[in-house]
Amino acid sequence: MAKEEKKQLSLFMLILIEYLVAVVLTVIMLFYQRNFEKLGIINGMQVSGALLFIAGWFAFINHEGLFDVLVYGVKSFFKGIVGKKMEKELFEIRLARKPIPKRIFLSLWINGVIIVFISFLIYYLF
């Protein structure tokens, strides 16, 4: 199997998993609301789409390293209380990090927006 085919297959699996998560979240919201009518389905879809978008946003923020200083500071503080030192410095931790493929957070964003858009279409057209 070629490298390009593996990328396409992994992207397809990622999108399939995202939509399965969205369906499960929608069903959970239906049971939570105890509303199985059109408005309940729309609310469930909007929550699941928003959560997918937020998950993509957190993946992007983590990818850019915005939580690194906060996490390093908290770990360093609590290790300092116990009397230990951090094994690595912050810049070493950042250099050792493996980059997250951009397709992960992009697909979360796009699919989250698509699901919310579909819920609006259902609301206004039906």
C-alpha positions as CSV (number, residue, x, y, z in Angstrom):
1,M,0.0,0.0,0.0
2,A,1.4,3.4,-1.0
3,K,2.1,6.2,1.5
4,E,-0.6,8.4,-0.1
5,E,-3.2,5.6,0.1
6,K,-2.4,5.1,3.8
7,K,-2.9,8.8,4.4
8,Q,-6.3,8.8,2.7
9,L,-7.4,5.7,4.6
10,S,-6.3,7.2,7.9
11,L,-8.2,10.5,7.0
12,F,-11.3,8.5,6.1
13,M,-11.1,6.5,9.4
14,L,-10.6,9.8,11.3
15,I,-13.7,11.3,9.7
16,L,-15.7,8.1,10.3
17,I,-14.7,8.2,14.0
18,E,-15.7,11.8,14.3
19,Y,-19.1,11.3,12.8
20,L,-19.6,8.2,15.0
21,V,-18.7,10.3,18.0
22,A,-21.1,13.0,16.8
23,V,-24.0,10.4,16.5
24,V,-23.2,9.0,20.0
25,L,-23.2,12.6,21.5
26,T,-26.4,13.4,19.8
27,V,-28.1,10.3,21.2
28,I,-26.8,11.1,24.6
29,M,-28.2,14.6,24.3
30,L,-31.6,13.2,23.2
31,F,-31.7,11.0,26.4
32,Y,-30.5,13.8,28.5
33,Q,-33.1,16.2,27.3
34,R,-35.8,13.5,27.1
35,N,-36.9,15.2,23.8
36,F,-36.9,12.9,20.8
37,E,-38.6,15.4,18.5
38,K,-37.1,17.6,15.8
39,L,-35.9,20.3,18.2
40,G,-34.2,17.7,20.4
41,I,-32.4,16.2,17.5
42,I,-31.3,19.7,16.4
43,N,-30.0,20.5,19.9
44,G,-28.1,17.3,20.1
45,M,-26.5,17.9,16.7
46,Q,-25.5,21.4,17.6
47,V,-23.9,20.2,20.9
48,S,-22.0,17.4,19.2
49,G,-20.9,19.7,16.4
50,A,-19.8,22.4,18.9
51,L,-17.9,19.7,20.9
52,L,-16.1,18.5,17.8
53,F,-15.1,22.0,16.9
54,I,-13.9,22.7,20.5
55,A,-11.9,19.4,20.5
56,G,-10.2,20.6,17.3
57,W,-9.5,23.9,18.9
58,F,-7.9,22.3,21.9
59,A,-5.8,20.0,19.6
60,F,-4.6,23.2,17.8
61,I,-3.8,25.0,21.0
62,N,-1.9,22.0,22.3
63,H,-0.1,21.7,18.9
64,E,1.0,25.3,19.1
65,G,2.3,24.8,22.7
66,L,0.1,27.3,24.5
67,F,-0.4,24.9,27.5
68,D,3.3,24.0,27.8
69,V,4.3,26.9,30.1
70,L,1.2,26.3,32.3
71,V,1.8,22.6,32.6
72,Y,5.5,22.9,33.1
73,G,5.0,25.6,35.8
74,V,2.4,23.5,37.7
75,K,4.6,20.4,37.6
76,S,7.7,22.3,38.6
77,F,5.8,23.9,41.5
78,F,4.6,20.6,42.9
79,K,7.9,18.9,42.4
80,G,9.6,21.9,44.2
81,I,7.3,21.4,47.2
82,V,8.4,17.7,47.4
83,G,12.1,18.7,46.9
84,K,12.6,17.3,43.4
85,K,13.7,19.0,40.2
86,M,12.3,18.6,36.7
87,E,14.2,16.2,34.5
88,K,14.0,18.4,31.4
89,E,13.8,22.1,30.9
90,L,10.8,23.6,29.0
91,F,12.7,24.1,25.8
92,E,13.8,20.5,25.8
93,I,10.2,19.3,26.3
94,R,9.1,21.5,23.4
95,L,11.8,20.2,21.1
96,A,11.0,16.5,22.0
97,R,7.3,17.0,21.1
98,K,6.1,15.2,18.0
99,P,4.0,17.5,15.8
100,I,0.3,16.7,15.4
101,P,-0.8,16.3,11.8
102,K,-2.8,19.4,10.7
103,R,-5.5,17.2,9.2
104,I,-6.6,16.1,12.7
105,F,-7.7,19.5,13.9
106,L,-8.7,20.7,10.5
107,S,-11.1,17.7,10.1
108,L,-12.5,18.3,13.6
109,W,-13.2,22.0,12.7
110,I,-14.7,21.3,9.3
111,N,-16.8,18.4,10.5
112,G,-18.0,20.3,13.5
113,V,-19.1,23.2,11.4
114,I,-20.8,20.8,8.9
115,I,-22.8,19.2,11.6
116,V,-23.9,22.5,13.0
117,F,-24.8,23.7,9.5
118,I,-26.8,20.6,8.9
119,S,-28.7,21.1,12.1
120,F,-29.6,24.7,10.9
121,L,-30.7,23.3,7.6
122,I,-33.0,20.8,9.4
123,Y,-34.4,23.6,11.6
124,Y,-35.1,26.0,8.7
125,L,-36.2,23.6,6.0
126,F,-38.3,21.1,7.8
